[in-house]
Amino acid sequence: MAKKSIKDLQKKDLEGKKVLMRADFNVPLDGTTITDDSRITETLPSIKYLISNGAKLILVSHLGRPKNGPTPEFSMAPVAKRLTEILKQEVKLAPDCIGDKVKTLVNGMKNGDVLLLENVRFYKEEEKNDPEFAKKLASLADIYVNDAFGTAHRAHASTEGVTHTLPAYAGLLIEKELTYFGKALSEPKRPFVAIIGGSKVSSKIEVLKSMLDKVDTLLIGGGMSYTFYKALGYNVGKSICEVDYIETAKEIMSLAKEKNVELLLPTDILVADDFSADAKTKVVDFKAIPDGWEGLDIGPKSIETYVNVIKKAGTVIWNGPVGVFEIDQFAKGTFAIAKALADGKAISIIGGGDSAAAIKKAGLVDKIDHISTGGGASLELLEGKILPGISALLDK
Ligand code: AMP
């Protein structure tokens, strides 16, 4: 079901209105210095749309995982400072996110002003989705906007609770996420290919099964491959392998047959004698992984096969690296996939987390159609789950 976005609100609906927008300003910090401000810059389209239409914009976010209430190291102060620089207008930081002091600040706002509330996770009620806390937060505003895709899979007070008393709209970032994933999952340009990698089968069962209902080809890579090889009866040496999931791997392979989905496993493997940057390595056939060695990347033949599948694809969704890309000598496969996606004609969608990090590391961000801003949230979308922060928004 399509959701209403702030584009459904015009100047007449926004001018002079107090708008509470949930953003994901959970930025990486080195002390009080923001080391990567992309989470802030990604929300700028929504911020600019709202203030240019005369809204009084109240921003709310979490930062880190404060356990014991207000703590200076988790203050939103660095975000307020950065927003002030980027927007070239003062973004005040409220001393709290609810209460009379905040209300007074909100009442003093002029059209187009921006106020940032203090870390919403200073209250344990936030993650508990406490209704009273949600009401207090909602009482600050007339309209609610959610632009925090990264937390949309959690029913928290600032992502779901507030929608019980405020009309709720998607921000432009969430709208973009829904457009890309929605289109790919419901009417993909074919052939539709999913590349699912990462360390374990156990954390990707749902996404693997759900993809089998949608894609033409499923490319498997990374640590999870070895559980599949074991299920086929081969030796995997010291490679990561989840023996408790051998039956699951068998089930996934037989589901693929049943649904006529081409499921490919790497046919050659880069094995190492140690999980380290200076390990000895060699390329072996997947049926011949020697004892004492572990597979840490896909081999050159598999790279060629996977790149060719990607080249011919109409849509590609990628979640999870195909090797231990954090170590240079095991990163070749993952970077080759990244490059194939960047060079290819397919609509390319990257789930957040590690695959997004690999794309960034490879310097290919600009060549990908959509890099999701939420690892967990995008995985849940791919699993076919309903995200509470999204279902709570008004239907179109
Ligand atoms: P995930 O969080 O499940 O998507 O897994 C990502 C992690 O899987 C990355 O940190 C990779 O280093 C790791 N990974 C990828 N391939 C392998 C492999 N062959 N053996 C062990 N870990 C791997």
Residues whose N, C-alpha, C, O or C-beta is under 5 A from the ligand:
A	BS01	AMP	G197 G198 S199 K200 G222 G223 I240 G295 L296 D297 G320 P321 V322 G323 V324 F325 D354
